[in-house]
Amino acid sequence: MRKIILFCFLCLLMRNVAAQTYIPSQSNLENRKWFADARFGLFIHWGPFSIPGSGEWVMNERKVTVENYSRLEKFFNPIDFDAAKWVSMAKGAGMKYITLITRHHDGFSMWDTKYSDFNIMNSPYKKDIVKMMADECHKQGIKLYLYYSLLDWRREDYPHETGKTGQNTGRKGKGNYSSYLQFMKNQLTELLTNYGEIGGIWFDGHWDQTAPEGSADRSSRIDWKYDEIYGLIHKLQPQCMIGNNHHLSPFAGEDFQMFEQDLPGENKSGLSFQEASAKVPLEACVTMNGSWGFNLTDTSYKSTPQLVQTLAKAAGLGANLLLNVGPMPNGEIQPEFILRLGQIGEWLKTYGESIYGTDAGFIKPQNWGCVTQKGNKIYIHIFKATPSISLNNIPFKKVKKAYYLKDNSVVKTAIKNGVLDITVAKNINPNDEVIVLETSN
């Protein structure tokens, strides 16, 4: 009997050690490298929450009950949705991957799931959005990442009584995380079994069970059992990357770190107190106006120069930019978004070399611009007209060649006492001009 007890104890110990010592597969490491080189992706926030035209948090913010919110299912009929157009738009913008909302905090599943009646197949549309997007992404050579909410404003078994949000949706019972965990594992199994190769799972909602960002103690009020969730994902698709928008340092089992409405090292949103990891790829997710989901009154669109420069600064910090669109409920993407994405794509046709496959610059972004690098090439991104730029503490001794990336025209440079001076032309690209320095030591 003692031997049996000892054996069980050792098995449990080994299981706990295994959960704490995640070793990514070779295919996962290769996917991380691909992801870091890709640098630019499209985020898509879309679902029944698009119908009121007030953003994706409308259920929580307007204190809509489960019973009333569920009626939106009968109105969600995106007859103008065209997966081929969406994916082509992303490719035209120079994006290498798409992160699609599969289930947001409102609990609506955008695919043919067996584990929830609140899903796209019970809407008037009756077509599997995730399948249509997955098929088109695979066809056009775009990697697909899937957003999945850890929290749910509708389900009774979600531990809603300890959550910060969803407290006015009319739920009376008590959560049962064991039941909810199994529900999530069932749905994740569907997503990672029925839709081909998936680049990664993008989790959100952990913060619902913690103190606000910036608090000294942000430990979760529930045990999410990430070892089980992450272990399942890596078992089903070993290459599949896992990220979690918990606004903390990466947990064991996670393959990339994201920053919400911020670049790594910044905290303009009040959500990003965490330090950027040096061990996993980084990603900054950013909106084109002030909203993630479709918002009728939000016309605060960022300009194309702002967006291009955000992309360049992200790359200059060694991070990807995941740029968001919130399609309209009928399935069309707003023309303001399409215009900007097209203009970014045009810029990348000329200047993409300075973004894709680059490393963080030897200096952080400055007021005048930023730096990216690749091998012996240093890319100087210039955001505004300036007669010259001086760089201190340069990591090279000689500039063999200096030229504008757009036309290879010569740029004057001089190094004196470890300071590099670069003469800048008067007429520069208003989005971002790029000078290439080919260097040697």
C-alpha positions in Angstrom: 0.0 0.0 0.0 2.8 2.4 0.9 4.5 1.6 -2.5 1.2 2.5 -4.3 0.9 5.8 -2.4 4.6 6.6 -3.1 4.1 5.8 -6.8 1.0 8.1 -7.0 2.9 10.9 -5.2 5.8 10.6 -7.6 3.4 10.7 -10.6 1.7 13.8 -9.2 5.1 15.4 -8.6 6.3 14.7 -12.1 3.0 16.1 -13.5 3.5 19.3 -11.6 7.2 19.6 -12.6 6.2 19.0 -16.3 3.6 21.8 -16.1 6.2 24.2 -14.8 8.9 23.4 -17.3 7.4 23.9 -20.7 9.8 23.0 -23.5 8.5 24.3 -26.8 8.6 21.9 -29.8 10.9 22.5 -32.7 7.9 23.4 -34.9 6.8 25.9 -32.2 10.2 27.5 -32.2 10.2 27.7 -36.0 6.7 29.3 -35.8 8.0 31.8 -33.2 10.8 32.8 -35.6 8.3 33.1 -38.5 6.0 35.2 -36.3 8.8 37.6 -35.2 9.9 38.1 -38.9 6.3 38.7 -40.0 6.0 41.9 -38.1 2.5 42.9 -39.2 -0.9 41.3 -38.7 -4.6 42.1 -38.9 -6.9 41.9 -35.8 -10.6 41.5 -36.5 -13.2 42.3 -33.8 -16.6 41.2 -35.1 -19.8 39.5 -33.9 -23.3 40.3 -32.7 -21.8 43.1 -30.6 -21.3 45.0 -33.9 -25.0 45.4 -34.3 -25.7 48.2 -31.7 -22.7 50.1 -33.2 -21.2 50.9 -29.7 -18.1 48.7 -29.5 -17.5 45.2 -28.3 -18.2 45.9 -24.6 -21.8 47.0 -25.2 -23.3 44.1 -23.2 -21.3 45.0 -20.1 -21.4 48.8 -20.5 -25.2 49.0 -21.1 -25.9 46.3 -18.5 -27.8 44.2 -20.9 -29.2 41.0 -19.5 -28.4 37.6 -20.9 -32.0 37.2 -22.1 -32.1 40.5 -23.9 -28.6 40.3 -25.4 -29.3 36.8 -26.7 -31.8 38.3 -29.1 -29.0 39.8 -31.1 -28.3 36.3 -32.5 -31.5 36.6 -34.5 -30.3 39.9 -36.1 -26.8 38.9 -37.0 -26.9 38.2 -40.7 -23.7 39.4 -42.4 -24.8 38.9 -46.0 -22.0 41.1 -47.3 -19.2 39.2 -45.6 -16.6 38.0 -48.1 -13.7 36.1 -46.7 -11.7 36.3 -49.9 -12.0 40.1 -49.8 -10.9 40.3 -46.2 -7.9 38.2 -46.6 -6.9 39.9 -49.9 -7.2 43.2 -48.1 -4.8 42.0 -45.4 -2.4 40.8 -48.0 -2.6 44.1 -49.9 -1.8 45.9 -46.7 1.4 43.9 -46.4 0.1 41.8 -43.4 1.3 38.3 -42.9 -1.3 36.9 -40.5 -4.8 37.5 -39.3 -6.1 37.2 -35.7 -9.8 36.5 -35.8 -12.3 36.8 -32.9 -13.9 33.4 -32.5 -15.6 34.1 -29.2 -15.6 37.4 -27.3 -16.7 38.1 -23.8 -20.4 38.1 -24.9 -20.0 34.3 -25.4 -21.1 34.2 -29.1 -19.2 31.5 -31.0 -18.4 32.4 -34.6 -18.1 28.7 -35.7 -20.2 25.5 -35.8 -19.7 24.5 -32.2 -21.4 21.6 -30.5 -20.9 23.1 -27.1 -23.0 26.3 -27.2 -26.3 27.2 -28.7 -25.3 30.8 -28.9 -23.4 30.5 -32.2 -23.3 31.6 -35.8 -25.2 28.5 -37.0 -28.3 29.5 -35.1 -28.2 33.0 -36.6 -30.0 33.8 -39.9 -26.6 33.6 -41.6 -26.1 29.9 -40.7 -22.5 29.7 -42.1 -19.3 28.9 -40.2 -17.3 32.1 -40.2 -14.2 30.5 -38.8 -14.2 27.9 -41.5 -14.6 30.4 -44.3 -11.8 32.5 -42.9 -9.5 29.5 -42.3 -10.1 28.1 -45.8 -9.4 31.5 -47.4 -6.3 32.1 -45.2 -4.9 28.7 -46.2 -5.7 29.4 -49.8 -4.0 32.8 -49.9 -1.0 31.9 -47.7 -1.9 34.0 -44.7 -1.5 32.4 -41.2 -4.5 32.4 -39.0 -4.5 33.1 -35.3 -7.6 32.7 -33.2 -8.8 35.0 -30.4 -10.6 33.2 -27.6 -12.1 34.9 -24.5 -11.4 33.2 -21.2 -14.4 35.1 -19.6 -18.0 34.9 -20.5 -20.8 37.4 -19.6 -23.6 34.9 -20.3 -22.7 31.4 -18.9 -23.7 30.5 -15.4 -20.7 28.2 -14.9 -18.2 31.0 -15.5 -17.0 32.2 -12.0 -18.9 35.4 -12.5 -19.3 36.2 -8.8 -15.6 36.9 -8.5 -15.3 38.7 -11.9 -14.9 42.4 -12.3 -17.2 42.6 -15.3 -20.5 41.1 -16.4 -22.1 41.8 -13.0 -25.4 43.2 -14.4 -26.4 40.5 -16.9 -28.9 38.8 -14.6 -27.0 35.7 -13.6 -28.2 34.4 -10.2 -26.3 31.1 -9.7 -22.8 30.4 -8.7 -20.0 29.6 -11.1 -18.6 26.1 -11.5 -15.1 26.4 -13.0 -14.7 22.7 -13.4 -17.7 22.7 -15.8 -16.5 25.9 -17.5 -13.0 24.6 -18.0 -14.3 21.5 -19.7 -16.4 23.7 -21.9 -13.4 25.8 -23.0 -11.3 22.7 -23.6 -14.1 21.2 -25.7 -14.3 24.4 -27.8 -10.6 24.7 -28.2 -10.4 21.1 -29.3 -12.9 21.9 -32.1 -10.9 25.0 -33.2 -7.7 23.1 -33.3 -9.1 20.0 -34.9 -11.6 21.2 -37.6 -9.9 24.2 -39.2 -6.4 23.0 -40.4 -3.2 24.5 -39.1 -3.6 27.4 -36.7 -0.8 29.8 -36.0 -1.7 30.6 -32.4 -4.4 31.1 -29.8 -4.8 34.7 -28.5 -6.4 34.5 -25.0 -8.1 37.5 -23.3 -10.0 38.0 -20.1 -7.6 36.8 -17.4 -7.7 40.4 -15.9 -11.4 39.8 -15.1 -10.2 37.9 -12.0 -7.4 40.2 -10.8 -6.9 43.5 -9.2 -6.7 46.4 -11.7 -3.5 46.9 -13.7 -0.8 48.6 -11.7 -1.8 47.0 -8.4 0.9 45.5 -6.3 -0.8 42.1 -6.3 -2.4 41.0 -9.5 -2.7 37.3 -8.7 -5.9 35.7 -10.0 -8.8 35.0 -7.8 -9.3 31.6 -9.5 -7.0 28.9 -10.7 -7.4 29.0 -14.5 -5.5 25.7 -14.8 -3.4 26.9 -17.6 -1.3 23.8 -17.5 -4.3 21.8 -18.7 -5.4 24.4 -21.3 -2.0 25.1 -22.7 -1.0 21.4 -22.6 -4.1 20.6 -24.6 -3.3 23.2 -27.2 0.4 22.1 -27.6 -0.7 18.5 -27.8 -3.3 19.1 -30.5 -1.0 21.4 -32.6 2.6 21.6 -31.2 3.5 24.5 -33.5 0.5 26.6 -32.2 1.7 29.6 -30.3 -0.1 30.7 -27.1 -0.4 34.3 -26.0 -2.5 35.7 -23.1 -3.5 39.3 -22.8 -3.3 39.3 -19.0 -1.1 42.4 -19.0 1.6 40.6 -17.0 4.9 38.9 -17.7 4.5 35.7 -19.7 3.4 32.6 -17.8 4.8 29.1 -18.3 3.6 27.6 -21.5 3.1 30.9 -23.4 4.9 31.6 -26.7 4.5 35.3 -27.2 3.7 38.4 -25.2 1.2 41.1 -26.2 0.7 44.7 -25.3 -2.8 46.3 -25.6 -2.9 49.8 -27.1 0.7 50.2 -26.3 4.2 49.5 -27.7 6.5 47.5 -25.4 7.9 49.8 -22.8 5.1 52.3 -23.1 2.0 52.6 -20.9 -0.2 55.2 -22.5 -3.2 53.0 -22.1 -2.7 52.4 -18.4 -2.8 48.6 -19.1 0.9 47.9 -19.7 2.8 48.0 -16.5 4.6 44.7 -17.5 8.2 44.6 -18.8 8.8 43.3 -22.3 10.1 39.8 -22.3 13.4 39.0 -23.8 12.5 35.3 -24.2 9.5 35.3 -26.5 8.3 37.3 -29.5 6.4 40.6 -28.8 3.2 42.0 -30.3 1.4 45.3 -29.9 -2.3 45.4 -30.7 -3.6 48.8 -31.7 -6.9 50.2 -33.0 -7.2 52.5 -36.0 -9.7 54.7 -34.2 -10.6 54.4 -30.5 -12.7 51.2 -30.6 -12.1 47.6 -31.2 -15.6 46.7 -32.3 -17.7 48.7 -34.8 -18.6 52.1 -33.3 -20.9 54.4 -35.2 -19.8 57.6 -33.3 -16.0 56.9 -33.2 -14.5 58.9 -36.0 -11.1 59.5 -34.3 -9.2 57.7 -37.1 -5.4 57.7 -36.8 -3.8 59.0 -40.0 -1.7 56.8 -42.3 1.6 58.5 -41.2 0.6 57.7 -37.6 -0.1 54.1 -38.4 3.0 53.6 -40.5 5.2 55.2 -37.9 3.6 52.9 -35.2 4.5 49.9 -37.3 8.1 51.2 -37.7 8.4 51.9 -34.0 7.1 48.5 -33.1 9.7 46.9 -35.3 12.3 49.3 -33.8 11.4 47.8 -30.4 11.5 44.2 -31.8 7.7 43.8 -31.8 4.9 43.0 -34.2 2.0 45.4 -34.9 -1.4 43.8 -34.8 -3.6 46.5 -36.4 -7.4 46.2 -35.7 -10.5 46.6 -37.8 -14.0 46.4 -36.5 -16.2 45.4 -39.4 -19.8 46.5 -39.7 -22.6 44.0 -38.8 -23.4 43.4 -42.4 -19.9 42.1 -43.0 -18.4 45.1 -44.7 -15.2 46.8 -43.5 -15.4 50.5 -43.1 -13.9 52.5 -46.0 -11.8 54.5 -43.6 -10.0 51.3 -42.6 -9.7 50.0 -46.1 -8.2 53.3 -47.3 -5.5 53.3 -44.6 -4.6 49.7 -45.0 -4.2 50.2 -48.7 -1.9 53.2 -48.1 0.2 51.2 -45.6 0.5 48.4 -48.2 1.8 50.9 -50.8 4.4 52.2 -48.3 5.5 48.6 -47.6 6.0 47.8 -51.3 8.9 50.2 -51.2 10.0 50.1 -47.6 9.1 46.6 -46.5 12.7 45.5 -46.3 13.1 47.8 -43.3 10.3 46.1 -41.4 10.1 42.4 -42.2 12.7 40.1 -40.7 14.4 43.0 -38.8 15.6 43.2 -35.2 15.1 46.0 -32.7 17.3 49.0 -33.3 20.4 49.7 -31.3 18.6 52.7 -29.9 14.9 53.0 -28.9 12.6 55.2 -31.0 13.3 58.9 -30.8 11.3 62.1 -31.6 12.7 62.1 -35.1 12.1 58.4 -35.8 13.5 55.0 -35.1 16.0 52.4 -36.1 15.6 48.8 -37.3 18.4 46.5 -38.3 19.1 43.3 -40.2 22.6 41.8 -40.4 25.1 44.6 -41.4 22.2 46.9 -42.5 20.9 49.6 -40.3 17.6 51.2 -41.3 17.1 54.8 -40.2 13.4 55.7 -40.2 12.8 59.4 -40.4 9.3 60.6 -39.4 9.6 64.3 -39.9 11.8 66.7 -42.0 15.1 67.5 -40.3 18.4 68.8 -41.8 20.4 66.1 -40.1 20.5 63.3 -37.5 23.3 62.5 -35.0 23.6 59.1 -33.5 25.8 58.4 -30.5 27.2 55.1 -29.3 26.9 53.5 -32.7 27.7 49.7 -32.7 29.9 49.9 -35.8 33.0 51.7 -36.9 32.5 52.3 -40.6 29.6 53.1 -43.0 30.5 51.4 -46.2 27.4 52.7 -48.0 24.5 55.0 -47.2 21.5 55.4 -49.4 17.7 56.0 -49.5 15.8 52.8 -49.7 13.3 54.2 -52.1 15.7 54.9 -55.0 19.3 54.0 -53.8 20.3 57.7 -54.0 23.4 58.4 -52.0 23.2 59.8 -48.5 26.1 61.8 -46.9 27.4 60.5 -43.6 30.3 61.2 -41.3 31.7 59.6 -38.2 33.7 61.7 -35.7 34.5 60.7 -32.1 32.0 57.9 -32.2 29.2 60.1 -33.4 27.5 59.5 -36.7 26.1 62.5 -38.6 23.5 61.8 -41.4 22.5 64.6 -43.8 18.8 64.3 -44.6 17.1 65.5 -47.8 14.4 68.1 -47.6 11.7 66.1 -49.4 11.0 63.0 -47.4 8.1 60.6 -47.5 5.4 62.0 -45.1 4.7 58.5 -43.8 8.3 57.5 -43.0 11.5 57.9 -45.1 14.1 55.2 -44.7 17.9 55.5 -45.1 20.0 52.3 -45.3 23.4 52.1 -43.8 25.6 49.2 -44.8 28.2 49.0 -42.0 31.3 47.1 -40.9 33.4 46.9 -37.7 
